[in-house]
Amino acid sequence: MIDPLERWRQYGEKPDYAGLLTYGTLPYTQDPAELKGVDVAIVGAPTDDLVSDRPGARFGPRAIRAASCPPGSHLEAKVDAMAVLRMVDYGDAPVLPADPARTHEAIERTVGEVVAAGAIPVVLGGDHSIAEPDIRACAAGRAPIGLVHFDTHTDTGTEVFGVEVSHGTPMYRLVEAGVVDPRRYVQIGLRGYWPGEKEFRWQADRGITSFFMHDVRRLGIEEVVGGAIDVVGAGPIYLSVDVDVLDPAYAPGTGTPEPGGMESADLLWACRAVAERLELVGAEVVEVIPTAPGSSDITALVADRIVREILTGLALRRGKGRARGA
């Protein structure tokens, strides 16, 4: 285990631009044996070989780490997730450029090591095709699982440009493979011009629930999230967040931006609520394309805060569990 704060320990923190780059200055390890007793492990999945438009999400994990803030108490939730939960940065899966099949195998294996140790993986993408190996690893031994999915797009295509494995097809493949229970699958933030009638008919036939952006505007984010939580109910769930669910004003660094999206504050609250109120077994933030260094990259910055809200929700849930057991 490597401690990035070791040389700065006497000062209590280190500058963001100095030392080993890990998520939120977390201890770093690549040894599965050191995952024993860990609650949450950050995993990078730096690949974008399966995008249909603008590439660059392979640089997302590093950018999110560079934009991440050090430990501290959440001013609204009144909890420091990094003090409540034992966490590590487990580094990046050993991806291979131009070899998506072996890349996905590497991601599933690396995330699976976290799951096997009893920890919750939080994966930094990477394009959204990584959802398939991520969720397969998290569902191992417990499939099918539920899914809460924030996105502009459903990613339930059978193919994109004739290609079956793509960042536009993982959710279709996971449902068809029996990894995700479609009756416990909720999409939030859909808008724009894709997919079409074929994909939505397939979803309706399987009982998938969709909240469009016009639903979010009309009902408000709290009612939408409450409805999503009611649909997925008890049991293990995975949280998948594509940053293009946000309006491009809040996340310009993404491959397929669509105007008219969510505001950052709504998405951050929603991620915390989902992690606090549901049995989260894994999560991911995907499709971040860096546009600036460190915290001046507003897309990487909001992606970091999405992760921090997920961690805060997990910490709040842990606290409630301890209170009930007291």
Secondary structure, DSSP 8 states (H G I E B T S, - for coil): -B-TTGGGGGGSS--TTSS---GGG--B---GGGGTT-SEEEEEE---TT-SS---GGGHHHHHHHH-------TTT---HHHHS-EEEEEE----TT-HHHHHHHHHHHHHHHHHTT-EEEEEESSGGGHHHHHHHHHTTT-SEEEEEE-SS----S-BTTBSSSTTSHHHHHHHTTSEEEEEEEEEEE-SS-S-HHHHHHHHHHT-EEEEHHHHHHH-HHHHHHHHHHHH-SSEEEEEEEGGGB-TTT--SSSS--SS-B-HHHHHHHHHHHHHHSEEEEEEEE-----SSGGG-HHHHHHHHHHHHHHHHHHHHHHHHHHHH-
